[in-house]
Amino acid sequence: MIARPATSSTLKEINLRTVLDVIRAEPPVSRAEIARRTGISKPTVSALLQDLLEMGLVSETVRAELGPTYGALFFAPRPDAAYVLALDVGARRLRGAVADLDGTVRIRRDVLVEGLDAPRIVRASAELAEELSSEAGISRSSLQHAAVGVPGVVDRRDGKIWQANNIPSLDGFQAQVSFESALAMPVTVENDIHLAALGEQRHGSGTDTDSFTFLSVGTGVGAGLVLHGELHRGFAGAAGELDCAVDPAGFDDNDPCAASLLRYAVGQLPEEVARGPLSTEQVFALAREGHPGACAVLDEEARRITGYLAPVAAVVDVELVVLGGGIGLNGDLLLGRVRELLAARVPYPPRVEVSALGDAAVLTGAVSVATRAALEQILTLRFAALGHRRP
């Protein structure tokens, strides 16, 4: 591909984004400090700041703690310039949140969607968006962008969802078109575990780590890979679908998901416990009491989790593994077991930690994606209005 020369309009876009990034990184900051950090001339910085002020993305402020500043102005981001919607679609619950441009969640709510098909989940999402914005006292029109986490692979080639085992009606569903129509705003649809990994990178266990994997173990199993600071989605968006790497002939004997684990647990627990409705929570409670059968179940679960992690650790050589999901969050029972088994299988085992965000990981990642997209939309609209279009 032949590179095009930079134009004055593209340079202005680059500079505007650079100045905004500096202001958002360590506010409040003065005009002179912005020029020093960016290497952009003070007159150009002044013009760019005027643009940002007109867009409502920044505001002028003072720093009283510095004493006399001889009229110097400081600039800070305006979180309330726009808002975003984050949604986490699960088999039982739909989690929703509204956040400002700083990523601060203003309101969050979970609603039950168990048994709903894909179109009705979309309708429930639109209703939830209305309720959240109303209760937060935010105009519905101020919601700039939505990010939606869904189970399954979001095919990067056609936008359809595949392998949504927990919500079969999502298979082959055109989620982006449907959500955008119902929500009446631009939407980013992403695999939920990918978003959880981004959430951990932004505010969780992966904040200081360049390359890590987030493994969610619960109703299903999925992974999100962050490599060199960037989410790795893969060619079709299917990176992290570790179930595909398991031998189908021995799938149930190696799958760490809740249903497979409970089938194994039936043979290890007393008959009076195993014959009734059994949950992973019961198994974990018995293990904490030191029940030998339940402890054997936990040993088996650690083996299965390690079987999923070892290939990732060996091939990608990540620094950290973050465990999440309903099962993975039981760090007191699993961390020691998994660390020991992983160290025995992999020459350079990664650290293994539990998610710092719990069930908020997907929403946290969705907020991060939505705020970034919202800012980009505002900037793009500004340049379009001024006639600064890309060549």
VEXDREN-2710 file (C-alpha; in Angstrom, 1 decimal):
% VEXDREN-2710
k/r/px/py/pz
1/MET/0.0/0.0/0.0
2/ILE/1.3/3.5/-0.9
3/ALA/1.4/5.8/2.0
4/ARG/-0.4/9.1/1.6
5/PRO/1.3/12.3/2.7
6/ALA/0.0/13.9/5.8
7/THR/-2.2/17.0/5.2
8/SER/-2.9/19.9/7.5
9/SER/-6.3/18.4/8.4
10/THR/-4.9/15.0/9.4
11/LEU/-2.1/16.7/11.4
12/LYS/-4.7/18.8/13.2
13/GLU/-6.7/15.7/14.1
14/ILE/-3.6/14.0/15.4
15/ASN/-2.6/17.0/17.4
16/LEU/-6.1/17.4/18.8
17/ARG/-6.2/13.8/20.0
18/THR/-2.7/14.2/21.5
19/VAL/-3.7/17.3/23.5
20/LEU/-6.9/15.6/24.7
21/ASP/-4.9/12.6/25.8
22/VAL/-2.5/14.7/27.9
23/ILE/-5.4/16.5/29.6
24/ARG/-7.2/13.3/30.4
25/ALA/-4.0/11.6/31.7
26/GLU/-3.1/14.0/34.5
27/PRO/-5.6/16.9/34.9
28/PRO/-5.6/19.7/35.5
29/VAL/-2.8/20.8/33.2
30/SER/-1.7/24.2/32.0
31/ARG/-1.3/25.4/28.4
32/ALA/2.4/25.7/28.8
33/GLU/2.7/22.2/30.3
34/ILE/0.7/20.7/27.4
35/ALA/3.0/22.4/24.9
36/ARG/6.1/21.0/26.8
37/ARG/4.7/17.4/27.0
38/THR/3.6/17.3/23.4
39/GLY/6.2/19.3/21.6
40/ILE/3.4/21.3/19.9
41/SER/3.9/25.1/19.8
42/LYS/2.0/27.2/22.3
43/PRO/-0.1/29.1/19.6
44/THR/-1.1/25.7/18.1
45/VAL/-2.0/24.4/21.6
46/SER/-4.1/27.5/22.2
47/ALA/-6.1/26.9/19.0
48/LEU/-6.6/23.2/19.8
49/LEU/-7.7/24.0/23.3
50/GLN/-10.3/26.4/21.9
51/ASP/-11.6/23.5/19.7
52/LEU/-11.9/21.2/22.7
53/LEU/-13.6/23.9/24.8
54/GLU/-16.2/24.4/22.0
55/MET/-16.8/20.7/21.8
56/GLY/-17.4/20.7/25.5
57/LEU/-14.8/18.0/26.1
58/VAL/-12.6/20.1/28.4
59/SER/-13.1/23.0/30.8
60/GLU/-11.0/25.8/32.2
61/THR/-10.1/25.6/35.9
62/VAL/-7.6/26.8/38.5
63/ARG/-5.2/25.1/40.9
64/ALA/-5.6/26.9/44.2
65/GLU/-3.0/24.7/45.9
66/LEU/-0.3/26.2/43.7
67/GLY/-0.8/29.7/45.1
68/PRO/-0.5/32.7/42.7
69/THR/-0.3/31.5/39.1
70/TYR/-0.4/35.0/37.5
71/GLY/-3.5/34.3/35.5
72/ALA/-2.4/30.9/34.1
73/LEU/-5.3/28.7/33.2
74/PHE/-5.5/25.0/33.7
75/PHE/-7.6/22.5/31.7
76/ALA/-9.4/19.4/32.8
77/PRO/-11.7/16.9/31.0
78/ARG/-15.5/17.3/31.3
79/PRO/-16.8/13.9/32.2
80/ASP/-20.4/15.0/31.7
81/ALA/-19.9/16.0/28.1
82/ALA/-21.5/12.7/27.1
83/TYR/-22.4/9.4/28.6
84/VAL/-22.1/5.8/27.6
85/LEU/-24.1/2.6/28.1
86/ALA/-22.5/-0.8/29.0
87/LEU/-24.4/-4.1/28.8
88/ASP/-23.4/-7.6/29.8
89/VAL/-25.7/-10.2/28.3
90/GLY/-25.8/-13.4/30.3
91/ALA/-28.0/-16.6/30.2
92/ARG/-29.7/-15.5/33.4
93/ARG/-29.0/-11.8/33.9
94/LEU/-28.7/-8.7/31.8
95/ARG/-26.3/-6.3/33.6
96/GLY/-26.4/-2.7/32.6
97/ALA/-24.6/0.5/33.6
98/VAL/-24.4/4.2/32.5
99/ALA/-21.0/5.9/32.9
100/ASP/-19.6/9.3/32.1
101/LEU/-16.6/9.9/29.8
102/ASP/-14.2/9.4/32.7
103/GLY/-15.5/5.8/33.0
104/THR/-17.2/6.5/36.3
105/VAL/-20.4/4.4/36.6
106/ARG/-23.3/6.6/37.5
107/ILE/-25.9/3.8/37.9
108/ARG/-26.0/0.1/37.5
109/ARG/-28.7/-2.5/37.5
110/ASP/-29.2/-6.2/36.8
111/VAL/-32.4/-7.7/35.4
112/LEU/-33.4/-11.3/34.8
113/VAL/-33.6/-12.4/31.2
114/GLU/-33.6/-16.2/31.7
115/GLY/-35.6/-17.9/29.0
116/LEU/-35.7/-14.9/26.7
117/ASP/-34.7/-15.3/23.1
118/ALA/-32.3/-12.9/21.3
119/PRO/-34.9/-10.4/20.0
120/ARG/-36.5/-10.1/23.5
121/ILE/-33.1/-9.7/25.1
122/VAL/-32.5/-6.8/22.8
123/ARG/-35.8/-5.2/23.7
124/ALA/-35.0/-5.7/27.4
125/SER/-31.7/-3.9/26.8
126/ALA/-33.5/-0.9/25.3
127/GLU/-35.9/-0.8/28.2
128/LEU/-33.0/-1.0/30.7
129/ALA/-31.2/1.9/28.9
130/GLU/-34.3/4.0/29.3
131/GLU/-34.7/3.2/33.0
132/LEU/-31.0/3.7/33.8
133/SER/-30.8/7.1/32.1
134/SER/-34.0/8.3/33.7
135/GLU/-33.0/7.3/37.2
136/ALA/-29.6/8.8/36.7
137/GLY/-31.2/12.1/35.6
138/ILE/-29.4/11.9/32.3
139/SER/-31.0/12.8/29.0
140/ARG/-31.5/9.7/26.8
141/SER/-30.0/11.6/23.9
142/SER/-26.7/12.2/25.8
143/LEU/-25.9/8.5/25.6
144/GLN/-23.3/8.6/22.9
145/HIS/-22.3/5.0/22.5
146/ALA/-23.1/1.5/23.8
147/ALA/-20.8/-1.5/24.3
148/VAL/-22.5/-4.9/24.6
149/GLY/-20.8/-8.0/25.9
150/VAL/-22.3/-11.3/24.6
151/PRO/-21.4/-14.9/25.0
152/GLY/-20.0/-16.5/21.9
153/VAL/-17.8/-15.4/19.0
154/VAL/-18.5/-12.1/17.4
155/ASP/-17.4/-12.8/13.8
156/ARG/-15.3/-9.9/12.7
157/ARG/-16.2/-10.6/9.1
158/ASP/-20.0/-10.4/9.2
159/GLY/-20.8/-9.3/12.7
160/LYS/-22.9/-12.4/13.5
161/ILE/-22.6/-14.3/16.8
162/TRP/-21.6/-18.0/16.8
163/GLN/-20.9/-20.6/19.5
164/ALA/-23.3/-18.9/21.9
165/ASN/-23.8/-22.2/23.8
166/ASN/-25.4/-20.5/26.9
167/ILE/-28.0/-18.6/24.8
168/PRO/-28.6/-20.7/21.7
169/SER/-30.9/-18.1/20.1
170/LEU/-27.9/-15.9/19.7
171/ASP/-26.3/-18.3/17.2
172/GLY/-26.3/-16.6/13.8
173/PHE/-27.9/-13.5/15.3
174/GLN/-27.0/-10.1/13.8
175/ALA/-26.5/-8.5/17.1
176/GLN/-24.9/-5.2/16.1
177/VAL/-27.7/-4.2/13.7
178/SER/-30.4/-5.3/16.2
179/PHE/-28.9/-3.4/19.2
180/GLU/-28.2/-0.3/17.2
181/SER/-31.8/-0.2/16.0
182/ALA/-33.3/-0.8/19.4
183/LEU/-30.9/1.5/21.3
184/ALA/-30.9/4.3/18.6
185/MET/-27.1/4.9/19.0
186/PRO/-23.8/3.4/17.7
187/VAL/-23.0/0.1/19.3
188/THR/-19.9/-2.1/19.7
189/VAL/-20.7/-5.7/20.2
190/GLU/-17.9/-7.8/21.7
191/ASN/-17.3/-11.2/23.2
192/ASP/-18.0/-10.9/27.0
193/ILE/-14.7/-12.5/28.1
194/HIS/-12.8/-10.2/25.8
195/LEU/-14.4/-7.3/27.5
196/ALA/-13.7/-8.8/30.9
197/ALA/-10.0/-9.0/30.0
198/LEU/-10.1/-5.3/29.0
199/GLY/-11.8/-4.5/32.3
200/GLU/-9.0/-6.3/34.2
201/GLN/-6.4/-4.4/32.2
202/ARG/-8.0/-1.1/32.9
203/HIS/-9.0/-1.4/36.6
204/GLY/-8.3/-4.9/37.8
205/SER/-5.6/-7.5/38.3
206/GLY/-3.9/-6.8/34.9
207/THR/-3.3/-3.0/35.3
208/ASP/0.5/-3.4/35.6
209/THR/0.9/-6.4/33.2
210/ASP/1.8/-6.2/29.5
211/SER/0.6/-9.7/28.5
212/PHE/-1.9/-11.8/30.4
213/THR/-4.9/-14.1/29.9
214/PHE/-8.3/-13.9/31.6
215/LEU/-9.9/-17.3/32.0
216/SER/-13.6/-17.3/33.0
217/VAL/-14.8/-20.6/34.4
218/GLY/-18.4/-20.9/35.3
219/THR/-21.5/-21.9/33.3
220/GLY/-19.1/-22.0/30.3
221/VAL/-15.4/-21.5/29.8
222/GLY/-13.7/-18.7/27.8
223/ALA/-10.5/-16.7/27.7
224/GLY/-9.4/-13.3/26.7
225/LEU/-5.9/-12.6/25.7
226/VAL/-4.1/-9.2/26.2
227/LEU/-0.8/-9.3/24.3
228/HIS/1.6/-6.4/24.5
229/GLY/-1.1/-4.2/25.9
230/GLU/-3.7/-4.9/23.2
231/LEU/-6.6/-7.3/23.1
232/HIS/-5.9/-10.2/20.8
233/ARG/-9.2/-11.1/19.0
234/GLY/-7.7/-13.3/16.2
235/PHE/-8.5/-13.4/12.5
236/ALA/-12.2/-14.2/12.9
237/GLY/-12.7/-12.9/16.5
238/ALA/-12.4/-16.4/18.0
239/ALA/-9.2/-16.1/20.0
240/GLY/-9.6/-17.6/23.4
241/GLU/-12.2/-20.2/22.5
242/LEU/-10.3/-22.9/24.3
243/ASP/-13.1/-25.5/24.2
244/CYS/-12.1/-26.0/20.5
245/ALA/-8.7/-27.2/21.6
246/VAL/-10.1/-30.0/23.8
247/ASP/-10.4/-33.6/22.4
248/PRO/-14.1/-34.1/21.8
249/ALA/-13.8/-37.7/22.8
250/GLY/-12.7/-36.8/26.3
251/PHE/-14.5/-33.4/26.5
252/ASP/-16.6/-34.0/29.6
253/ASP/-13.6/-35.5/31.4
254/ASN/-11.5/-32.3/30.8
255/ASP/-14.1/-29.5/30.8
256/PRO/-13.9/-27.4/33.9
257/CYS/-17.4/-25.8/33.4
258/ALA/-20.0/-26.1/36.1
259/ALA/-22.1/-28.8/34.5
260/SER/-19.2/-31.1/33.8
261/LEU/-17.8/-30.6/37.2
262/LEU/-21.1/-31.5/38.9
263/ARG/-21.3/-34.7/36.9
264/TYR/-17.9/-35.6/38.2
265/ALA/-18.9/-34.6/41.8
266/VAL/-21.8/-37.0/41.9
267/GLY/-19.4/-39.9/42.2
268/GLN/-17.3/-38.3/44.9
269/LEU/-19.9/-37.0/47.3
270/PRO/-22.1/-38.9/49.8
271/GLU/-25.3/-40.3/48.3
272/GLU/-27.6/-38.1/50.4
273/VAL/-25.8/-35.0/49.0
274/ALA/-25.3/-36.2/45.4
275/ARG/-28.8/-37.4/44.8
276/GLY/-30.4/-34.0/45.5
277/PRO/-30.1/-30.8/43.5
278/LEU/-26.4/-30.1/43.5
279/SER/-24.6/-26.8/42.9
280/THR/-21.0/-25.8/42.7
281/GLU/-21.6/-23.6/45.7
282/GLN/-22.4/-26.7/47.8
283/VAL/-19.3/-28.4/46.6
284/PHE/-17.1/-25.4/47.5
285/ALA/-18.8/-25.2/50.9
286/LEU/-18.1/-28.8/51.7
287/ALA/-14.5/-28.4/50.5
288/ARG/-14.1/-25.5/52.9
289/GLU/-15.2/-27.8/55.7
290/GLY/-12.6/-30.3/54.7
291/HIS/-14.9/-32.9/53.2
292/PRO/-12.6/-35.5/51.5
293/GLY/-14.9/-36.1/48.5
294/ALA/-15.4/-32.3/47.9
295/CYS/-11.6/-31.7/48.2
296/ALA/-11.1/-34.5/45.5
297/VAL/-13.5/-32.6/43.3
298/LEU/-11.5/-29.4/43.7
299/ASP/-8.3/-31.3/42.9
300/GLU/-10.0/-32.5/39.7
301/GLU/-11.2/-29.0/38.8
302/ALA/-7.7/-27.6/39.3
303/ARG/-6.4/-30.3/36.9
304/ARG/-9.0/-29.4/34.3
305/ILE/-8.3/-25.6/34.6
306/THR/-4.6/-26.3/34.3
307/GLY/-5.3/-28.4/31.2
308/TYR/-6.8/-25.3/29.6
309/LEU/-4.1/-22.9/30.8
310/ALA/-1.0/-24.9/30.0
311/PRO/-1.3/-24.6/26.2
312/VAL/-1.8/-20.9/26.4
313/ALA/1.2/-20.5/28.8
314/ALA/3.4/-22.6/26.6
315/VAL/2.5/-21.0/23.3
316/VAL/2.0/-17.3/24.2
317/ASP/4.2/-17.2/27.4
318/VAL/1.9/-14.8/29.2
319/GLU/3.1/-13.2/32.5
320/LEU/-0.2/-13.5/34.3
321/VAL/-3.4/-15.6/34.4
322/VAL/-6.5/-14.0/35.9
323/LEU/-9.2/-16.4/37.0
324/GLY/-12.9/-15.2/36.8
325/GLY/-16.4/-16.6/36.5
326/GLY/-18.5/-18.3/39.2
327/ILE/-16.0/-21.1/39.7
328/GLY/-12.8/-19.2/39.0
329/LEU/-13.5/-16.6/41.7
330/ASN/-13.0/-19.2/44.4
331/GLY/-9.4/-18.4/44.8
332/ASP/-9.0/-19.7/48.3
333/LEU/-9.8/-23.2/47.0
334/LEU/-8.2/-23.1/43.5
335/LEU/-5.2/-20.8/43.4
336/GLY/-2.8/-23.0/45.3
337/ARG/-3.8/-26.1/43.4
338/VAL/-3.6/-24.5/40.0
339/ARG/-0.3/-22.8/40.6
340/GLU/1.3/-26.1/41.7
341/LEU/0.0/-28.1/38.7
342/LEU/0.9/-25.3/36.3
343/ALA/4.4/-25.1/37.6
344/ALA/4.8/-28.9/37.1
345/ARG/3.6/-28.7/33.5
346/VAL/5.1/-25.4/32.1
347/PRO/8.8/-24.4/32.3
348/TYR/8.0/-20.8/32.8
349/PRO/4.6/-20.7/34.6
350/PRO/2.7/-17.4/34.7
351/ARG/1.4/-15.9/38.0
352/VAL/-2.1/-16.9/38.7
353/GLU/-4.4/-14.5/40.5
354/VAL/-8.2/-14.1/41.0
355/SER/-10.1/-11.3/39.2
356/ALA/-10.2/-8.1/41.2
357/LEU/-13.5/-7.1/39.6
358/GLY/-15.6/-10.1/40.1
359/ASP/-18.9/-10.0/38.2
360/ALA/-18.2/-6.4/37.2
361/ALA/-15.4/-7.3/34.9
362/VAL/-17.4/-7.4/31.7
363/LEU/-19.2/-4.2/32.4
364/THR/-15.9/-2.5/33.3
365/GLY/-14.5/-3.5/30.0
366/ALA/-17.6/-2.4/28.2
367/VAL/-17.4/1.0/29.8
368/SER/-13.8/1.3/28.6
369/VAL/-14.6/0.4/25.0
370/ALA/-17.7/2.7/25.0
371/THR/-16.0/5.7/26.3
372/ARG/-13.1/5.4/23.8
373/ALA/-15.6/5.1/21.0
374/ALA/-17.7/8.0/22.3
375/LEU/-14.7/10.3/22.3
376/GLU/-13.8/9.2/18.8
377/GLN/-17.3/9.9/17.6
378/ILE/-17.3/13.4/19.1
379/LEU/-14.0/14.2/17.5
380/THR/-14.9/12.8/14.1
381/LEU/-18.2/14.8/14.0
382/ARG/-16.3/17.9/14.9
383/PHE/-13.9/17.5/12.0
384/ALA/-16.7/16.6/9.6
385/ALA/-18.6/19.7/10.6
386/LEU/-15.5/21.8/9.9
387/GLY/-14.8/20.2/6.6
388/HIS/-11.6/18.5/7.9
389/ARG/-12.2/15.2/6.2
390/ARG/-9.7/12.5/5.7
391/PRO/-8.3/12.4/2.1
END
